[in-house]
């Protein structure tokens, strides 16, 4: 099985440079994701200046996953509402 061409993108997150790979159509998406991670880390660090990078990264991951799960629940609720309206 062959993989499609992968694009390498260099991004900066929390003052560190990372090279990430993804589908070539997704380079702008990878830059957006990296930018959002960097933004969330800055936001969390703004109210917790004493955090080391590892703790900051874990808190960022926890906050991001919490946001994701809330959105997933909201989506399921919305989908249920739409289905109920269709059944009427």
DSSP file (Angstrom, degrees, kcal/mol; ACC not computed):
  #  RESIDUE AA STRUCTURE BP1 BP2  ACC     N-H-->O    O-->H-N    N-H-->O    O-->H-N    TCO  KAPPA ALPHA  PHI   PSI    X-CA   Y-CA   Z-CA
    1    1 A X              0   0    0      0, 0.0     2,-0.3     0, 0.0     0, 0.0   0.000 360.0 360.0 360.0 128.1    0.0    0.0    0.0
    2    2 A X        -     0   0    0      1,-0.0     2,-0.3     0, 0.0     0, 0.0  -0.736 360.0-132.7 -99.6 144.3    1.5    3.3   -1.0
    3    3 A X        -     0   0    0     -2,-0.3     3,-0.1     1,-0.1    -1,-0.0  -0.650  25.1-111.9 -89.7 149.1    1.1    6.6    0.9
    4    4 A X        -     0   0    0     -2,-0.3     2,-0.1     1,-0.2    -1,-0.1  -0.251  53.4 -70.8 -69.1 167.0    0.2    9.8   -0.8
    5    5 A X        -     0   0    0      1,-0.1    19,-1.3    18,-0.0     2,-0.4  -0.389  52.0-144.7 -62.7 133.8    2.7   12.6   -1.0
    6    6 A X  E     -A   23   0A   0     17,-0.2     2,-0.4    -3,-0.1    17,-0.2  -0.851   3.9-143.3-104.2 137.3    3.3   14.2    2.4
    7    7 A X  E     -A   22   0A   0     15,-4.1    15,-1.9    -2,-0.4     2,-0.5  -0.797   9.5-142.6 -96.7 137.7    4.0   17.9    2.8
    8    8 A X  E     -A   21   0A   0     -2,-0.4     2,-0.4    13,-0.2    13,-0.2  -0.882  19.8-174.2-100.2 131.5    6.5   19.0    5.4
    9    9 A X  E     -A   20   0A   0     11,-3.0    11,-3.0    -2,-0.5     2,-0.5  -0.990  16.6-144.7-128.1 133.3    5.6   22.2    7.2
   10   10 A X  E     +A   19   0A   0     -2,-0.4     2,-0.3     9,-0.2     9,-0.2  -0.860  28.8 171.2 -97.8 127.2    7.7   24.1    9.7
   11   11 A X  E     -A   18   0A   0      7,-3.0     7,-3.0    -2,-0.5     2,-0.5  -0.874  28.6-130.6-131.1 162.4    5.8   25.8   12.5
   12   12 A X  E     +A   17   0A   0     -2,-0.3     2,-0.4     5,-0.2     5,-0.2  -0.974  24.5 174.7-118.8 126.4    6.5   27.5   15.7
   13   13 A X  E >  S-A   16   0A   0      3,-2.7     3,-1.2    -2,-0.5    22,-0.1  -0.991  72.8 -13.4-131.1 123.0    4.8   26.6   18.9
   14   14 A X  T 3  S-     0   0    0     -2,-0.4    -1,-0.1     1,-0.3     3,-0.1   0.911 128.7 -53.1  52.0  48.7    5.7   28.1   22.3
   15   15 A X  T 3  S+     0   0    0      1,-0.2     2,-0.4    -3,-0.0    -1,-0.3   0.689 117.5 109.1  63.0  21.9    9.0   29.5   20.8
   16   16 A X  E <   -A   13   0A   0     -3,-1.2    -3,-2.7     2,-0.0     2,-0.4  -0.973  65.0-129.6-126.0 144.8   10.1   26.1   19.5
   17   17 A X  E     -A   12   0A   0     -2,-0.4     2,-0.4    -5,-0.2    -5,-0.2  -0.779  26.2-178.3 -96.6 134.1   10.3   25.1   15.8
   18   18 A X  E     -A   11   0A   0     -7,-3.0    -7,-3.0    -2,-0.4     2,-0.6  -0.971  20.1-146.8-129.1 143.9    8.7   21.9   14.7
   19   19 A X  E     -A   10   0A   0     -2,-0.4     2,-0.3    -9,-0.2    -9,-0.2  -0.965  25.5-176.2-108.9 122.3    8.6   20.2   11.3
   20   20 A X  E     -A    9   0A   0    -11,-3.0   -11,-3.0    -2,-0.6     2,-0.4  -0.870  13.8-142.4-119.8 152.5    5.3   18.3   10.8
   21   21 A X  E     +A    8   0A   0     -2,-0.3     2,-0.3   -13,-0.2   -13,-0.2  -0.881  31.0 139.6-115.7 146.0    4.2   16.1    7.9
   22   22 A X  E     -A    7   0A   0    -15,-1.9   -15,-4.1    -2,-0.4     5,-0.1  -0.958  57.8 -49.8-164.5 178.1    0.7   15.8    6.4
   23   23 A X  E >   -A    6   0A   0     -2,-0.3     3,-2.4   -17,-0.2   -17,-0.2  -0.291  56.2-117.1 -57.9 144.3   -1.1   15.4    3.2
   24   24 A X  G >  S+     0   0    0    -19,-1.3     3,-0.9     1,-0.3    -1,-0.1   0.778 113.6  58.4 -61.2 -25.9    0.0   18.1    0.7
   25   25 A X  G 3  S+     0   0    0      1,-0.2     3,-0.3     2,-0.1    -1,-0.3   0.634 100.9  59.9 -73.9 -11.4   -3.5   19.6    0.6
   26   26 A X  G <>  +     0   0    0     -3,-2.4     4,-2.9     1,-0.2     5,-0.2   0.245  64.0 107.6-106.1  14.4   -3.4   20.2    4.3
   27   27 A X  H <> S+     0   0    0     -3,-0.9     4,-2.0     1,-0.2    -1,-0.2   0.903  85.9  46.6 -61.3 -39.7   -0.4   22.5    4.8
   28   28 A X  H  > S+     0   0    0     -3,-0.3     4,-2.1     2,-0.2    -1,-0.2   0.875 112.5  51.4 -68.3 -34.4   -2.6   25.5    5.6
   29   29 A X  H  > S+     0   0    0     -4,-0.2     4,-2.7     2,-0.2    -2,-0.2   0.914 108.7  50.4 -66.2 -42.6   -4.6   23.4    7.9
   30   30 A X  H  X S+     0   0    0     -4,-2.9     4,-2.4     1,-0.2    -2,-0.2   0.895 110.6  49.9 -62.7 -39.5   -1.4   22.2    9.7
   31   31 A X  H  X S+     0   0    0     -4,-2.0     4,-2.3    -5,-0.2    -1,-0.2   0.897 111.0  49.8 -64.8 -39.7   -0.3   25.8   10.1
   32   32 A X  H  X S+     0   0    0     -4,-2.1     4,-2.4     2,-0.2    -2,-0.2   0.935 111.0  48.4 -63.9 -46.5   -3.7   26.8   11.5
   33   33 A X  H  X S+     0   0    0     -4,-2.7     4,-2.4     1,-0.2    -2,-0.2   0.929 112.4  48.6 -60.0 -45.9   -3.7   23.9   14.0
   34   34 A X  H  X S+     0   0    0     -4,-2.4     4,-2.6     1,-0.2    -1,-0.2   0.900 110.8  51.3 -61.1 -40.9   -0.2   24.9   15.1
   35   35 A X  H  X S+     0   0    0     -4,-2.3     4,-2.5     1,-0.2    -1,-0.2   0.899 110.1  48.9 -63.4 -41.2   -1.2   28.5   15.5
   36   36 A X  H  X S+     0   0    0     -4,-2.4     4,-2.5     2,-0.2    -2,-0.2   0.882 111.0  49.9 -67.3 -38.2   -4.2   27.5   17.6
   37   37 A X  H  X S+     0   0    0     -4,-2.4     4,-2.5     2,-0.2    -2,-0.2   0.938 112.2  48.1 -63.5 -46.1   -2.0   25.3   19.9
   38   38 A X  H  X S+     0   0    0     -4,-2.6     4,-2.3     1,-0.2    -2,-0.2   0.914 111.9  49.7 -59.8 -43.7    0.4   28.2   20.3
   39   39 A X  H  X S+     0   0    0     -4,-2.5     4,-2.3     1,-0.2    -1,-0.2   0.916 111.2  48.5 -61.9 -44.5   -2.4   30.6   21.1
   40   40 A X  H  X S+     0   0    0     -4,-2.5     4,-2.5     1,-0.2     5,-0.2   0.895 110.5  51.5 -64.7 -40.1   -3.9   28.2   23.7
   41   41 A X  H  X S+     0   0    0     -4,-2.5     4,-2.7     2,-0.2    -1,-0.2   0.910 110.5  48.3 -63.5 -41.4   -0.5   27.7   25.3
   42   42 A X  H  X S+     0   0    0     -4,-2.3     4,-1.9     2,-0.2    -2,-0.2   0.905 111.2  51.3 -63.7 -41.1    0.0   31.5   25.5
   43   43 A X  H  X S+     0   0    0     -4,-2.3     4,-0.7     2,-0.2    -2,-0.2   0.933 113.8  42.7 -61.4 -47.2   -3.4   31.9   27.0
   44   44 A X  H >X S+     0   0    0     -4,-2.5     3,-0.9     1,-0.2     4,-0.6   0.909 113.9  51.2 -67.6 -42.0   -2.8   29.3   29.7
   45   45 A X  H >< S+     0   0    0     -4,-2.7     3,-0.5     1,-0.2    -1,-0.2   0.811  98.7  68.1 -65.9 -28.6    0.7   30.5   30.4
   46   46 A X  H 3< S+     0   0    0     -4,-1.9     3,-0.3     1,-0.2    -1,-0.2   0.818 111.1  31.9 -60.2 -31.2   -0.7   34.0   30.8
   47   47 A X  H << S+     0   0    0     -3,-0.9    -1,-0.2    -4,-0.7    -2,-0.2   0.419 126.9  42.8-105.9   0.8   -2.6   33.0   34.0
   48   48 A X    X<  +     0   0    0     -4,-0.6     3,-1.9    -3,-0.5    -1,-0.2  -0.459  61.8 164.0-141.5  64.1    0.0   30.4   35.1
   49   49 A X  T 3  S+     0   0    0      1,-0.3    -1,-0.1    -3,-0.3    -4,-0.1   0.705  70.9  64.3 -59.4 -22.5    3.5   31.9   34.6
   50   50 A X  T 3  S+     0   0    0      2,-0.0    -1,-0.3    -5,-0.0     2,-0.1   0.548  76.1 115.3 -80.9  -7.1    5.2   29.4   36.8
   51   51 A X    <   -     0   0    0     -3,-1.9     2,-0.1    -6,-0.1    -3,-0.1  -0.382  60.8-135.6 -69.7 136.3    4.4   26.4   34.6
   52   52 A X     >  -     0   0    0     -2,-0.1     4,-2.5     1,-0.1     5,-0.2  -0.406  33.3 -99.1 -79.2 169.6    7.2   24.5   32.9
   53   53 A X  H  > S+     0   0    0      1,-0.2     4,-2.6     2,-0.2     5,-0.2   0.879 121.3  51.3 -60.7 -41.6    6.8   23.6   29.3
   54   54 A X  H  > S+     0   0    0      2,-0.2     4,-2.3     1,-0.2    -1,-0.2   0.934 112.9  44.9 -63.7 -45.6    5.8   20.0   29.9
   55   55 A X  H  > S+     0   0    0      1,-0.2     4,-2.6     2,-0.2     5,-0.2   0.900 113.2  51.6 -64.0 -40.3    3.0   21.0   32.4
   56   56 A X  H  X S+     0   0    0     -4,-2.5     4,-2.2     1,-0.2    -2,-0.2   0.903 109.6  49.8 -62.4 -41.7    1.9   23.7   30.0
   57   57 A X  H  X S+     0   0    0     -4,-2.6     4,-2.4     2,-0.2    -2,-0.2   0.901 111.5  48.3 -65.0 -41.1    1.7   21.2   27.2
   58   58 A X  H  X S+     0   0    0     -4,-2.3     4,-2.7     2,-0.2    -2,-0.2   0.929 112.2  48.4 -66.4 -44.4   -0.4   18.8   29.3
   59   59 A X  H  X S+     0   0    0     -4,-2.6     4,-2.7     2,-0.2     5,-0.2   0.883 111.1  51.3 -62.6 -37.4   -2.7   21.5   30.4
   60   60 A X  H  X S+     0   0    0     -4,-2.2     4,-2.5    -5,-0.2    -1,-0.2   0.926 111.1  47.6 -63.8 -44.2   -3.1   22.7   26.8
   61   61 A X  H  X S+     0   0    0     -4,-2.4     4,-2.6     2,-0.2     5,-0.2   0.916 112.9  48.8 -63.0 -43.5   -3.9   19.1   25.7
   62   62 A X  H  X S+     0   0    0     -4,-2.7     4,-2.3     2,-0.2    -2,-0.2   0.928 113.3  46.2 -62.8 -46.1   -6.4   18.7   28.6
   63   63 A X  H  X S+     0   0    0     -4,-2.7     4,-2.3     2,-0.2    -2,-0.2   0.914 114.1  48.5 -62.4 -42.9   -8.2   22.0   27.8
   64   64 A X  H  X S+     0   0    0     -4,-2.5     4,-2.4    -5,-0.2    -2,-0.2   0.911 112.2  47.7 -65.6 -43.2   -8.2   21.2   24.1
   65   65 A X  H  X S+     0   0    0     -4,-2.6     4,-2.7     2,-0.2    -1,-0.2   0.885 110.3  53.1 -66.2 -37.9   -9.7   17.7   24.6
   66   66 A X  H  X S+     0   0    0     -4,-2.3     4,-2.2    -5,-0.2    -2,-0.2   0.930 110.3  47.3 -61.2 -45.5  -12.3   19.1   27.0
   67   67 A X  H  X S+     0   0    0     -4,-2.3     4,-2.3     1,-0.2    -2,-0.2   0.911 112.0  51.3 -61.0 -42.3  -13.3   21.6   24.3
   68   68 A X  H  X S+     0   0    0     -4,-2.4     4,-2.4     1,-0.2    -2,-0.2   0.923 109.7  48.4 -61.4 -46.2  -13.4   18.9   21.7
   69   69 A X  H  X S+     0   0    0     -4,-2.7     4,-2.4     1,-0.2    -1,-0.2   0.885 110.5  51.6 -64.9 -38.3  -15.6   16.6   23.9
   70   70 A X  H  X S+     0   0    0     -4,-2.2     4,-2.6     2,-0.2    -1,-0.2   0.927 111.6  47.0 -62.1 -44.6  -18.0   19.5   24.6
   71   71 A X  H  X S+     0   0    0     -4,-2.3     4,-2.5     2,-0.2    -2,-0.2   0.881 110.7  52.4 -64.1 -38.2  -18.3   20.2   20.9
   72   72 A X  H  X S+     0   0    0     -4,-2.4     4,-2.3     2,-0.2    -1,-0.2   0.912 111.1  46.8 -64.1 -42.7  -18.9   16.5   20.2
   73   73 A X  H  X S+     0   0    0     -4,-2.4     4,-2.4     2,-0.2    -2,-0.2   0.918 112.1  50.4 -64.4 -43.9  -21.7   16.4   22.8
   74   74 A X  H  X S+     0   0    0     -4,-2.6     4,-2.6     1,-0.2    -2,-0.2   0.897 110.4  50.6 -60.4 -40.7  -23.2   19.5   21.3
   75   75 A X  H  X S+     0   0    0     -4,-2.5     4,-2.8     2,-0.2    -1,-0.2   0.923 109.9  49.1 -63.6 -44.9  -23.1   18.0   17.8
   76   76 A X  H  X S+     0   0    0     -4,-2.3     4,-2.3     2,-0.2    -2,-0.2   0.904 112.3  48.8 -62.0 -41.3  -24.7   14.8   19.0
   77   77 A X  H  X S+     0   0    0     -4,-2.4     4,-2.4     2,-0.2    -2,-0.2   0.928 112.8  47.4 -63.5 -45.8  -27.5   16.8   20.7
   78   78 A X  H  X S+     0   0    0     -4,-2.6     4,-2.4     2,-0.2    -2,-0.2   0.910 111.4  50.5 -62.7 -43.2  -28.0   19.0   17.6
   79   79 A X  H  X S+     0   0    0     -4,-2.8     4,-2.3     1,-0.2    -1,-0.2   0.906 110.2  50.5 -61.4 -42.4  -28.1   15.9   15.4
   80   80 A X  H  X S+     0   0    0     -4,-2.3     4,-2.3     2,-0.2    -2,-0.2   0.906 109.9  50.4 -61.2 -43.0  -30.7   14.3   17.7
   81   81 A X  H  X S+     0   0    0     -4,-2.4     4,-2.0     1,-0.2    -2,-0.2   0.906 110.5  49.4 -62.2 -42.1  -32.8   17.4   17.6
   82   82 A X  H  X S+     0   0    0     -4,-2.4     4,-2.0     1,-0.2    -1,-0.2   0.904 110.7  49.8 -64.8 -41.5  -32.7   17.5   13.8
   83   83 A X  H  X S+     0   0    0     -4,-2.3     4,-1.9     1,-0.2    -1,-0.2   0.901 109.4  51.5 -65.2 -39.9  -33.7   13.8   13.6
   84   84 A X  H  X S+     0   0    0     -4,-2.3     4,-0.8     1,-0.2    -1,-0.2   0.900 110.0  49.3 -63.3 -39.4  -36.6   14.3   15.9
   85   85 A X  H  < S+     0   0    0     -4,-2.0     3,-0.4     1,-0.2    -1,-0.2   0.870 109.7  51.8 -67.4 -36.0  -37.9   17.2   13.8
   86   86 A X  H  < S+     0   0    0     -4,-2.0    -1,-0.2     1,-0.2    -2,-0.2   0.842 106.1  55.3 -66.9 -33.6  -37.5   15.2   10.6
   87   87 A X  H  <        0   0    0     -4,-1.9    -1,-0.2     1,-0.2    -2,-0.2   0.700 360.0 360.0 -73.9 -18.6  -39.6   12.4   12.2
   88   88 A X     <        0   0    0     -4,-0.8    -1,-0.2    -3,-0.4    -2,-0.1   0.482 360.0 360.0 -76.9 360.0  -42.5   14.7   13.0
